[in-house]
Amino acid sequence: KAKTLGATHIVNAAKEDVVDRIREITGGMGVDVVVEALGRPQTFMQCTLSVKDGGKDVMIGLSQASSIGEIDINRLVRFRVYLNFLSTIKPL
């Protein structure tokens, strides 16, 4: 269905390494923007590794309260990757 909606490439996480495939498709650059909508620690890490230098990670997926996602902080700082967390919770 993604192709019918205009996708130029499709990555099947069940059959291939997501980060490697995205790097291959983009000539090693990574994508401009990535959206994490599943709320899984694995997809959180895949997103941070798939975005290009200076790109944006948008995290909207909700996970279990006890879930912990790992992140390569040095990559985020050195390559100016921006994390955006979207929430419907209003700040105090």
Contact map, one row per residue, 1 for C-alpha under 8 A:
11111000000000000000000000000000000000000000000000000000000000000000000000000000000000000000
11111110010000000000000000000000000000000000000000000000000000000000000000000000000000000000
11111111110000000000000000000000000000000000000000000000000000000000000000000000000000000000
11111110000000000000000000000000000000000000000000000000000000000000000000000000000000000000
11111110000000000000000000000000000000000000000000000000000000000000000000000000000000000000
01111111000000000000000000000000000000000000000000000000000000000000000000000000000000000000
01111111110000000000000000000000000000000000000000000000000000000000000000000000000000000000
00100111110000000000000000000000000000000000000000000000000000000000000000000000000000000000
00100011111000000000000010000000000000000000000000000000000000000000000000000000000000000000
01100011111100000000000000000000000000000000000000000000000000000000000000000000000000000000
00000000111110010100110000000000000000000000000000000000000000000000000000000000000000000000
00000000011111110100000000000000000000000000000000000000000000000000000000000000000000000000
00000000001111111100000000000000000000000000000000000000000000000000000000000000000000000000
00000000000111110000000000000000000000000000000000000000000000000000000000000000000000000000
00000000000111111000000000000000000000000000000000000000000000000000000000000000000000000000
00000000001111111100100000000000000000000000000000000000000000000000000000000000000000000000
00000000000010111111100000000000000000000000000000000000000000000000000000000000000000000000
00000000001110011111110000000000000000000000010001000000000000000000000000000000000000000000
00000000000000001111111000000000000000000000011011000000000000000000000000000000000000000000
00000000000000001111111100000000000000000000000000000000000000000000000000000000000000000000
00000000001000011111111110000000000000000000000000000000000000000000000000000000000000000000
00000000001000000111111111010110000000000000000001000000000000000000000000000000000000000000
00000000000000000011111111111100000000000000000001000000000000000000000000000000000000000000
00000000000000000001111111110000000000000000000000000000000000000000000000000000000000000000
00000000100000000000111111110000000000000000000000000000000000000000000000000000000000000000
00000000000000000000011111111110000000000000000000000000000000000000000000000000000000000000
00000000000000000000001111111100000000000000000000000000000000000000000000000000000000000000
00000000000000000000011111111100000000000000000000000000000000000000000000000000000000000000
00000000000000000000001001111110000000000000000000111000000000000000000000000000000000000000
00000000000000000000011001111111000000000000000001111000000000000000000000000000000000000000
00000000000000000000010001001111110000000000000001110010000000000000000000000000000000000000
00000000000000000000000000000111110000000000000000110111000000000000000000000000000000000000
00000000000000000000000000000011111000000000000000100011110000000000000000000000000000000000
00000000000000000000000000000011111100000000001001100001110000000000000000000000000000000000
00000000000000000000000000000000111110000000001000000000111100000000000000000000000000000000
00000000000000000000000000000000011111100011001000000000111110000000000000000000000000000000
00000000000000000000000000000000001111100000000000000000001111000000000000000000000000000000
00000000000000000000000000000000000111110010000000000000000111100000000000000000000000000000
00000000000000000000000000000000000111111011000000000000001111100000000000000000000000000000
00000000000000000000000000000000000001111111000000000000000011100010100000000000000000000000
00000000000000000000000000000000000000111111100000000000000000000011110000000000000000000000
00000000000000000000000000000000000000011111110000000000000000000000100000000000000000000000
00000000000000000000000000000000000101111111111000000000000000000000000000000000000000000000
00000000000000000000000000000000000100111111111100000000001000000000111000000000000000000000
00000000000000000000000000000000000000001111111110000000000000000000111000000000000000000000
00000000000000000110000000000000000000000111111111000000000000000000000000000000000000000000
00000000000000000010000000000000011100000011111111100000100000000000000000000000000000000000
00000000000000000000000000000000000000000001111111100000100000000000001100010000100000000000
00000000000000000010000000000000000000000000111111100000000000000000000000000000000000000000
00000000000000000110011000000110010000000000011111110000000000000000000000000000000000000000
00000000000000000000000000001111110000000000001111111011100000000000000000000000100000000000
00000000000000000000000000001111000000000000000001111110000000000000000000000000100000000000
00000000000000000000000000001100000000000000000000111110000000000000000000000011100000000000
00000000000000000000000000000001000000000000000000011111000000000000000000000011110000000000
00000000000000000000000000000011100000000000000000111111100000000000000000000001110000000000
00000000000000000000000000000001110000000000000000100111110000000000000000000000111100000000
00000000000000000000000000000000111100000000001100100011111000000000000000000000111100000000
00000000000000000000000000000000111100000000000000000001111100000000000000000000001111000000
00000000000000000000000000000000001110100001000000000000111110000000000000000000001111000000
00000000000000000000000000000000001111100000000000000000011111000000000000000000000011100000
00000000000000000000000000000000000111110000000000000000001111100000000000000000000000000000
00000000000000000000000000000000000011110000000000000000000111110000000000000000000000000000
00000000000000000000000000000000000001110000000000000000000011111010000000000000000000000000
00000000000000000000000000000000000000000000000000000000000001111110000000000000000000000000
00000000000000000000000000000000000000000000000000000000000000111110000000000000000000000000
00000000000000000000000000000000000000000000000000000000000000011111000000000000000000000000
00000000000000000000000000000000000000011000000000000000000000111111100000000000000000000000
00000000000000000000000000000000000000001000000000000000000000000111110000000000000000000000
00000000000000000000000000000000000000011101100000000000000000000011111000000000000000000000
00000000000000000000000000000000000000001001100000000000000000000001111100000000000000000000
00000000000000000000000000000000000000000001100100000000000000000000111110000000000000000000
00000000000000000000000000000000000000000000000100000000000000000000011111110000000000000000
00000000000000000000000000000000000000000000000000000000000000000000001111111000000000000000
00000000000000000000000000000000000000000000000000000000000000000000000111111100000000000000
00000000000000000000000000000000000000000000000000000000000000000000000111111111100000000000
00000000000000000000000000000000000000000000000100000000000000000000000111111111110000000000
00000000000000000000000000000000000000000000000000000000000000000000000011111111100000000000
00000000000000000000000000000000000000000000000000000000000000000000000001111111000000000000
00000000000000000000000000000000000000000000000000001100000000000000000000111111100000000000
00000000000000000000000000000000000000000000000000001110000000000000000000111111110000000000
00000000000000000000000000000000000000000000000100111111100000000000000000111011111000000000
00000000000000000000000000000000000000000000000000000111100000000000000000010001111100000000
00000000000000000000000000000000000000000000000000000001111000000000000000000000111110000000
00000000000000000000000000000000000000000000000000000001111000000000000000000000011111000000
00000000000000000000000000000000000000000000000000000000011100000000000000000000001111100000
00000000000000000000000000000000000000000000000000000000011100000000000000000000000111110000
00000000000000000000000000000000000000000000000000000000000100000000000000000000000011111100
00000000000000000000000000000000000000000000000000000000000000000000000000000000000001111100
00000000000000000000000000000000000000000000000000000000000000000000000000000000000000111110
00000000000000000000000000000000000000000000000000000000000000000000000000000000000000111111
00000000000000000000000000000000000000000000000000000000000000000000000000000000000000001111
00000000000000000000000000000000000000000000000000000000000000000000000000000000000000000111
